[in-house]
Amino acid sequence: MHVHEHAHEMGALTHAALHAFEETLLMLPFLFLAYLIIETVEHRQGEKIERLLAGGGRWGFVPGALLGCVPQCGFSTVASNFYSSKVITLGTLLAVYLATSDEAIPVLLATPGHWDTLAMLLGIKVVYALAVGFALDFVLARFLPKGLRGGYAGRMDEVDCHRDAEEESENLWLAALRHTAETALFVFLFSLAFGFVVEQIGHDVFAGALGKLGFFQPALAALVGLIPNCAASMLLTQLYLEGALRFSSLVAGLCAGAGVGLAVLWRSNPSWKQNLFITGLLWAAGTALGVLMQIAVLFVPLA
């Protein structure tokens, strides 16, 4: 009996490994192309984009929501430094955070069958980031302490957010290749682990367990999104691609996910009370949108 169980486990592991390898292999060309475009934009247009973000004033949440869509978390890091130096407002900071999707965009770009999902995801996140940014800077500003509102002092040239010389000099192709290898390795290992678990307990059982969370699923996804690491966005995206996470929960998690931007805020902004409030606000904003989308699905089959 023990030998039979061992053989079954080995068969499940082999099947999961083959599936993970095939899935990762198909993603590689799209993944590399996506990262090559991203690296080109960040290296050649980075300073112009930063000036656009810093020069937005009270309407900074508009370029913030658009710039946050640039894959990876580079601009959430810039926004955190700008906010800590009182260059941008709270609304602009949250707009950047909510629009940031970190590594989710390259992963979805690498799966052509989900390009419509990516377009919908980005559209929802930009509109929501604009709405929250406007609410914080125009509707709720009078109720917020002056120090929390931000954007009232400081100059952009006081902030040094650029990559170090070693990173700047890195060849675009090599940088894209490195990011592709790192992401592909994560996708392969996750797919292997997920596939093995599903083989053991059954896909329906696994998906059912997450499904039973109901309205708590977006809250949990948003909590995962707060983890200041690109692995969080990749984890959420892979769970969605495997059918274990609803689209509404993916949106909630990716709205709350600002990559390492949140970690930079805690390091650069001296007020832990402000940092705690912003972290909680980010989680609440992501959760609220996910729950609203789940309610909407009762009427419109979207989430």
C-alpha positions in Angstrom: 0.0 0.0 0.0 2.8 2.3 0.9 4.6 1.6 -2.4 1.4 2.3 -4.3 1.0 5.7 -2.6 4.7 6.5 -3.2 4.3 5.6 -6.9 1.1 7.8 -7.1 3.0 10.7 -5.6 5.8 10.3 -8.0 3.4 10.2 -10.9 1.6 13.3 -9.7 4.9 15.1 -9.3 6.1 14.1 -12.7 2.8 15.2 -14.3 2.9 18.5 -12.4 6.6 19.1 -13.5 5.8 18.5 -17.1 2.8 20.8 -17.0 4.8 23.5 -15.2 7.7 23.2 -17.7 5.3 23.4 -20.7 3.4 26.4 -19.2 6.7 28.3 -18.5 8.2 27.5 -21.9 5.3 29.0 -23.7 5.5 32.2 -21.7 9.2 32.9 -22.3 9.1 34.8 -25.6 6.2 37.0 -24.5 7.8 37.5 -21.1 11.2 38.6 -22.6 9.5 41.0 -25.0 7.5 42.5 -22.2 10.5 43.1 -20.0 12.5 44.5 -22.9 9.9 47.2 -23.5 9.7 47.9 -19.8 13.4 48.3 -19.4 13.6 50.6 -22.4 10.9 52.9 -21.0 12.4 53.0 -17.6 16.0 53.7 -18.8 15.2 56.2 -21.5 12.1 58.0 -20.2 12.4 57.5 -16.4 13.5 61.1 -15.5 10.8 62.7 -17.7 8.2 60.5 -16.1 9.4 61.4 -12.6 9.2 65.2 -13.4 5.6 64.7 -14.7 4.7 63.0 -11.4 6.3 65.6 -9.2 4.9 68.5 -11.2 1.2 67.5 -11.0 0.3 69.5 -7.9 -3.1 68.8 -6.5 -3.9 67.1 -9.8 -0.9 64.8 -9.5 -3.2 61.8 -9.0 -4.0 61.9 -12.8 -0.4 61.2 -14.0 0.0 59.1 -10.9 -2.8 56.7 -11.9 -1.4 56.5 -15.4 2.3 56.1 -14.4 1.4 53.4 -11.8 0.4 51.2 -14.7 4.0 51.0 -15.9 5.0 47.4 -14.9 7.2 46.6 -12.0 7.2 48.8 -8.9 9.7 51.5 -9.9 7.3 54.3 -9.8 5.7 53.3 -6.5 9.2 53.6 -5.0 9.6 57.0 -6.6 6.2 58.1 -5.3 7.1 56.9 -1.8 10.2 59.0 -1.8 8.4 62.0 -3.2 5.6 61.8 -0.6 8.2 61.5 2.2 9.8 64.7 1.0 6.4 66.4 0.7 6.7 66.7 -3.1 3.4 64.9 -3.9 0.0 64.7 -2.2 -1.6 61.7 -0.4 -4.0 61.4 -3.3 -1.2 61.1 -5.8 0.6 58.5 -3.6 -2.5 56.3 -3.3 -3.2 56.7 -7.0 0.2 55.4 -7.9 -0.1 52.5 -5.3 -3.6 51.5 -6.5 -2.6 51.5 -10.2 0.7 49.6 -9.6 0.5 45.9 -10.6 4.2 45.0 -10.2 5.0 41.7 -12.0 1.3 40.9 -12.8 1.4 42.8 -16.1 4.4 40.9 -17.6 2.9 37.6 -16.5 -0.5 38.3 -18.0 1.2 39.7 -21.2 3.0 36.4 -21.5 -0.3 34.6 -21.7 -2.1 35.8 -24.9 -5.3 34.1 -23.9 -5.6 36.6 -21.0 -4.8 39.9 -22.8 -8.5 40.9 -22.5 -8.3 40.2 -18.8 -5.2 42.5 -18.6 -6.9 45.3 -20.5 -9.9 45.1 -18.1 -7.7 44.9 -15.1 -5.7 48.0 -16.1 -8.8 49.9 -17.0 -10.5 49.2 -13.6 -7.3 50.0 -11.7 -6.8 53.4 -13.4 -10.4 54.5 -13.0 -10.4 53.5 -9.3 -7.0 55.2 -8.7 -8.3 58.4 -10.2 -11.4 58.2 -8.1 -9.6 57.6 -4.9 -6.9 60.2 -5.7 -9.6 62.8 -6.4 -11.5 61.9 -3.2 -8.4 62.3 -1.0 -7.1 65.5 -2.5 -10.4 67.4 -3.1 -13.3 65.8 -1.2 -11.7 64.6 2.0 -8.6 66.9 2.1 -10.2 69.3 4.7 -10.7 66.4 7.1 -7.1 65.2 6.9 -4.2 66.6 9.0 -1.9 68.9 7.0 1.1 66.6 7.5 -0.8 63.7 6.1 -2.1 65.5 3.0 1.5 66.1 1.8 2.5 68.0 -1.3 2.9 71.4 0.4 6.7 71.7 0.8 9.9 70.4 -0.5 11.4 70.3 -4.0 11.8 67.4 -6.4 15.5 68.0 -6.8 16.0 67.2 -3.1 15.0 63.6 -3.8 17.4 61.1 -5.3 15.3 58.1 -6.5 17.4 57.0 -9.4 19.0 53.7 -9.8 22.7 53.4 -8.9 25.3 53.7 -11.6 25.7 49.9 -11.8 22.0 49.4 -12.5 21.9 52.3 -15.0 24.8 51.0 -17.0 23.3 47.5 -17.2 22.6 46.4 -20.8 18.9 46.6 -21.6 18.9 43.1 -23.2 20.7 41.6 -20.2 18.4 43.4 -17.7 15.3 42.0 -19.6 16.9 38.6 -19.8 17.6 38.6 -16.0 14.0 39.7 -15.2 12.7 37.0 -17.6 14.7 34.3 -15.9 13.7 35.4 -12.4 10.0 35.5 -13.3 10.1 32.3 -15.3 11.7 30.5 -12.3 9.0 31.7 -10.0 6.3 30.7 -12.4 7.8 27.2 -12.9 8.2 26.6 -9.1 4.8 27.9 -8.3 3.1 25.9 -11.1 5.0 22.8 -9.9 3.9 23.2 -6.3 0.4 24.1 -7.2 0.0 21.3 -9.7 1.3 18.8 -7.2 -1.1 19.9 -4.5 -4.0 19.9 -7.0 -3.1 16.4 -8.1 -3.1 15.2 -4.5 -6.3 16.8 -3.2 -8.2 17.6 -6.4 -8.7 21.0 -8.2 -12.3 21.2 -7.2 -11.5 20.7 -3.5 -8.8 23.4 -3.7 -10.9 25.9 -5.6 -13.8 25.1 -3.4 -11.8 25.9 -0.2 -10.9 29.4 -1.6 -14.4 29.8 -2.9 -15.9 29.2 0.6 -14.1 32.4 1.8 -16.9 34.4 0.0 -16.5 38.1 0.7 -13.4 37.4 2.7 -11.5 36.3 -0.4 -10.8 39.9 -1.6 -9.8 40.9 2.0 -7.3 38.0 2.1 -6.0 38.8 -1.4 -5.6 42.4 -0.5 -3.6 41.3 2.6 -1.3 39.2 0.4 -1.0 42.2 -1.9 0.5 44.3 0.9 3.5 42.1 1.1 6.3 44.4 -0.2 7.7 41.9 -2.7 7.1 41.2 -6.4 6.4 37.6 -5.4 3.0 38.7 -4.0 1.7 40.0 -7.3 3.0 36.9 -9.1 1.4 34.6 -6.6 -2.0 36.3 -6.9 -1.7 36.3 -10.7 -0.8 32.6 -10.9 -3.6 31.7 -8.5 -6.0 33.5 -10.9 -4.6 31.9 -14.0 -4.9 28.5 -12.3 -8.6 29.2 -11.6 -8.3 29.3 -7.8 -8.8 33.0 -7.4 -11.8 35.1 -8.6 -11.1 38.2 -10.8 -12.6 40.5 -8.1 -10.0 39.1 -5.7 -7.2 39.5 -8.2 -8.2 43.2 -8.6 -8.3 43.6 -4.8 -4.9 42.1 -4.3 -3.2 44.0 -7.1 -4.8 47.3 -6.0 -3.4 46.8 -2.5 0.0 45.7 -3.9 2.4 48.5 -4.3 5.5 46.3 -4.6 8.4 47.5 -2.6 6.9 51.0 -2.6 5.3 50.4 0.7 8.5 49.2 2.3 10.3 52.3 1.0 7.6 54.5 2.5 8.1 52.9 5.9 11.9 53.5 5.6 11.8 57.0 4.2 8.8 58.6 5.9 9.6 59.4 9.6 5.9 59.3 10.8 5.0 55.7 11.7 1.4 56.8 12.3 1.1 58.2 8.8 2.7 55.0 7.4 0.3 52.8 9.4 -2.7 54.9 8.2 -1.6 54.7 4.6 -1.0 51.0 4.8 -4.5 50.4 6.3 -6.1 52.8 3.8 -4.5 50.9 0.9 -5.7 47.5 2.2 -9.2 48.9 2.8 -9.3 50.5 -0.7 -8.3 47.2 -2.4 -10.7 45.1 -0.3 -13.6 47.5 -0.8 -13.3 47.4 -4.6 -13.0 43.6 -4.6 -16.1 43.2 -2.4 -18.1 45.7 -4.6 -17.1 43.7 -7.7 -18.4 40.5 -6.0 -21.7 42.2 -5.2 -21.8 43.5 -8.8 -21.4 39.9 -10.2 -24.8 39.1 -8.8 -26.2 41.5 -11.4 -23.5 41.6 -14.1 -21.2 38.5 -14.7 -17.9 40.4 -14.5 -16.1 39.3 -11.4 
